[in-house]
Amino acid sequence: MQILSKIHNRNLVSWAENRPDVVVLSADLTSSTEINGFQSAYPDRFFSMGVAEQNMLSFAAGMAKEGFVPMVHTFAVFIYRQALNQINSSIAYSNLPVKMFGFLPGITTPGGATHQAIEDVAVMRSIPNMTIFETGDATEIETIMDAVYETNGPVYIRMLRGEVPRLFDKEDPFIPNKARILSKGTDITLITSGICTEEAMRASAVLGSKGVSVEHLHVSTHKPFTDPRILEAVSKPKYGVITMENHTIIGGLGTEVAEVMAENGIGKKLKRIGLNDTYAHGGSRHYLMRKYGLDSMALITGIEEFIETSLNISEEDLANIRIEAVHSSAKAEAL
């Protein structure tokens, strides 16, 4: 598996070169959100707003009204928890093209409950005019910018940083509201997003050898959630549907899929894998995914419950488990 480092830092600089209307805002987390390269390349289009997220979002709204496309960068949790009123009243109500890049979504940070954006999709998808994307690998980080820029109105992006694997082909770019079909199968339909897709792909490789046929879809657009591939996939599995997300099971991917199933009368069993209405501790990503049941072994257990059969899959069978160092040269700080 290819691992790339600081993708957004490099990609944003080249992508924005011939887009003078693009401005970048930082909330005192410039290197931490990989925009220091943009700051150096285009200092006249970079604004450091300090630790003042409410002011930053209001400022971004004003710039959008003047014809700019502001790209706000900070940790995900500080966008919607600190400045929700400004997002609603100043940005979404007027359908302004403010693009909000939220880093460290879910439990990708060891910072504990104050830094873990575990309900951001649930909150942001309830806001009218809002579009929500989530990156799952290096290819999506490299190719998401056109979609962000061209989408009408505000966009919220769950962004990965630091060392990120390439799961999808470089020639298969991010396309809004289009799920990636990673495998075809008839027993279980598995729908994943973000960092959970890497875990699910690891499990899927072993499940096939055990005779379990899995249809696996990767979702990178949470709103709108109208891709016909989703409805088709949830309509046909023998045993049921499993969702897997780096988010609370309330209001995120699991809820999105449940809504599609209910509204279309799909009478299949649904299991949602994610945070079960709880805050998470601080710790490494690997530790947190194991503790809160978001890893490949949790998926194996969920599938065993569906098919009512023990598959005798061990930790050793799930090869190439990737453990990120909390303190990495690809990160500006442990958070």
Residue pairs with C-beta under 8 A, 6 or more apart in sequence:
1 165
1 166
1 167
1 320
1 322
2 138
2 165
2 166
3 163
3 164
3 165
3 166
3 322
4 138
4 163
4 164
4 165
4 166
5 162
5 163
5 164
5 329
5 330
6 34
6 161
6 162
6 330
7 34
7 138
7 141
7 142
7 164
8 33
8 34
8 35
8 101
8 141
8 159
8 161
9 34
9 35
9 36
9 37
9 38
10 37
11 141
11 142
11 145
12 24
12 34
12 35
12 37
12 38
12 145
13 37
13 38
13 41
13 42
15 145
15 146
16 22
16 24
16 38
16 42
16 45
17 41
19 69
19 149
20 45
21 67
21 68
21 69
22 45
22 68
22 69
22 71
22 149
23 45
23 46
23 47
23 63
23 68
23 69
23 70
23 71
24 35
24 38
24 39
24 42
24 45
24 46
24 47
24 70
24 71
24 73
25 47
25 48
25 49
25 56
25 59
25 60
25 70
25 71
25 72
25 73
26 33
26 35
26 39
26 46
26 47
26 48
26 49
26 73
26 74
27 49
27 50
27 51
27 52
27 53
27 56
27 72
27 73
27 74
27 78
28 48
28 49
28 50
28 51
29 73
29 74
29 75
29 103
29 332
30 36
30 39
30 48
30 73
31 332
32 75
32 103
32 161
32 331
32 332
32 333
32 335
33 73
33 74
33 75
33 101
33 103
33 159
33 161
34 103
34 161
35 46
35 73
38 45
38 46
39 46
39 48
47 59
49 55
49 56
49 59
53 74
53 78
53 79
53 82
53 83
54 82
54 83
54 85
54 86
56 72
56 74
56 83
57 72
57 79
57 83
57 86
57 87
57 90
57 91
57 98
57 100
58 86
58 90
59 70
60 70
60 72
60 91
60 98
61 86
61 90
61 91
61 94
61 96
61 98
63 70
64 70
64 91
64 96
64 97
64 98
65 94
65 96
69 97
69 99
69 149
70 97
70 98
70 99
71 99
71 101
71 148
72 79
72 98
72 99
72 100
72 101
73 101
73 103
74 101
74 102
74 103
75 102
75 103
75 104
75 109
75 115
75 117
75 335
76 102
76 103
76 104
76 105
76 117
76 120
76 158
76 159
77 102
77 104
77 114
77 115
77 116
77 117
77 120
79 87
79 100
79 102
79 120
79 156
80 87
80 102
80 117
80 120
80 123
80 124
80 156
81 117
84 123
87 100
87 124
87 127
87 154
88 127
90 96
91 98
91 154
92 127
92 128
92 129
92 130
92 153
92 154
93 128
93 129
95 129
95 152
95 153
95 154
96 153
96 154
97 152
97 153
97 154
97 155
98 154
98 155
99 148
99 149
99 154
99 155
99 157
100 154
100 155
100 156
100 157
101 157
101 159
102 117
102 120
102 156
102 157
102 158
102 159
103 159
103 160
103 161
104 111
104 115
104 116
104 117
104 161
104 335
105 117
105 120
105 134
105 158
105 159
105 160
105 194
105 246
105 247
106 116
106 117
106 118
106 158
106 194
106 195
106 245
106 246
106 247
106 275
107 116
107 118
107 246
107 275
107 280
107 285
107 288
107 289
107 292
107 294
108 160
108 195
108 246
108 285
109 115
109 116
109 335
110 282
110 283
110 284
110 285
110 288
110 326
110 334
110 335
111 282
111 334
111 335
112 280
112 281
112 282
113 279
113 280
115 335
116 279
116 280
117 158
118 247
118 248
118 275
118 279
118 280
119 247
119 248
119 250
119 251
119 252
120 156
120 158
120 247
121 132
121 134
121 158
121 222
121 247
121 251
121 252
121 253
122 247
122 248
122 250
122 251
122 252
122 255
123 251
124 130
124 132
124 156
124 223
125 132
125 222
125 223
125 251
125 256
126 251
129 153
129 154
130 153
130 154
130 155
130 156
130 223
131 151
131 153
131 154
131 155
131 156
131 176
131 221
131 223
131 224
132 155
132 156
132 157
132 158
132 221
132 222
132 223
133 144
133 147
133 148
133 155
133 156
133 157
133 158
133 174
133 176
133 220
133 221
133 222
134 157
134 158
134 193
134 194
134 219
134 220
134 221
134 222
135 141
135 144
135 157
135 158
135 159
135 160
135 174
135 194
135 220
136 160
136 167
136 168
136 193
136 194
136 195
136 197
136 198
136 218
136 220
137 160
137 164
137 165
137 166
137 167
137 168
137 197
137 198
138 164
138 165
138 166
138 167
139 166
139 167
139 168
139 169
139 170
139 172
139 173
139 174
140 168
140 174
140 220
141 159
141 160
141 164
142 170
142 173
143 173
143 174
144 157
144 174
147 174
147 175
147 176
148 155
148 157
151 176
158 194
160 194
160 195
161 330
161 331
162 324
162 328
162 330
162 331
163 324
163 328
163 330
165 198
165 322
167 197
167 198
167 201
167 218
168 180
168 218
172 180
174 220
176 221
177 221
177 224
177 225
177 226
177 227
178 221
178 227
178 229
179 191
179 217
179 218
179 219
179 220
179 227
179 229
179 230
179 233
180 217
180 218
180 220
181 215
181 216
181 217
181 229
181 233
182 197
182 201
182 204
182 216
182 217
182 218
183 204
183 208
183 214
183 215
183 216
184 215
185 212
185 213
185 214
185 215
185 216
185 237
186 213
186 215
186 236
186 237
186 238
187 212
187 213
187 214
187 237
187 238
187 239
187 307
188 212
188 213
188 214
188 215
188 237
188 238
188 239
188 240
188 241
188 242
188 303
188 306
188 307
189 214
189 215
189 217
189 233
189 234
189 236
189 237
189 240
189 241
189 242
189 268
190 200
190 204
190 214
190 215
190 216
190 217
190 241
190 242
190 243
190 244
190 299
191 216
191 217
191 219
191 230
191 233
191 234
191 241
191 242
191 243
191 244
191 253
191 257
192 199
192 200
192 216
192 217
192 218
192 219
192 243
192 244
192 245
192 253
193 218
193 219
193 220
193 222
193 244
193 245
193 246
193 247
193 252
193 253
194 245
194 246
194 247
195 246
195 285
195 289
196 244
196 245
196 246
196 273
196 294
197 218
197 244
198 322
199 244
199 289
199 294
199 295
199 296
199 299
200 216
200 244
200 296
200 299
201 216
202 296
202 318
202 319
202 320
202 321
203 296
203 297
203 299
203 300
203 303
203 313
203 318
204 214
204 216
206 300
206 313
206 317
206 318
207 214
207 300
207 303
207 311
207 313
208 214
210 311
210 312
210 313
212 303
212 307
212 311
214 303
215 233
215 236
215 237
217 229
217 230
217 233
219 225
219 227
219 230
219 253
219 256
221 227
222 252
222 253
222 256
225 256
225 259
225 260
230 257
230 260
231 260
231 264
231 266
233 241
234 241
234 257
234 260
234 261
234 266
234 268
235 264
235 266
235 268
237 268
239 269
239 306
239 307
240 268
240 269
240 270
240 271
240 306
241 257
241 261
241 268
241 269
241 270
241 271
242 270
242 271
242 272
242 273
242 299
242 302
242 303
242 306
243 249
243 253
243 254
243 257
243 270
243 271
243 272
243 273
243 274
244 253
244 273
244 274
244 294
244 299
245 252
245 253
245 254
245 272
245 273
245 274
245 294
246 274
246 294
247 253
247 274
247 275
248 274
248 275
248 276
248 277
248 278
249 255
249 272
249 273
249 274
249 275
249 276
249 277
250 277
252 274
253 272
253 274
254 270
254 272
254 273
254 274
255 272
257 270
258 270
258 272
260 266
261 268
261 270
269 306
271 302
271 305
271 306
273 293
273 294
273 298
273 299
273 302
274 294
275 292
275 294
276 292
276 293
278 292
280 288
280 291
280 292
281 288
281 291
283 291
284 323
284 324
284 326
285 324
286 295
286 321
286 322
286 323
286 324
288 294
289 295
290 297
293 301
296 318
296 321
297 313
297 315
297 318
300 311
300 313
300 318
303 311
304 310
304 311
315 321
326 334
327 334
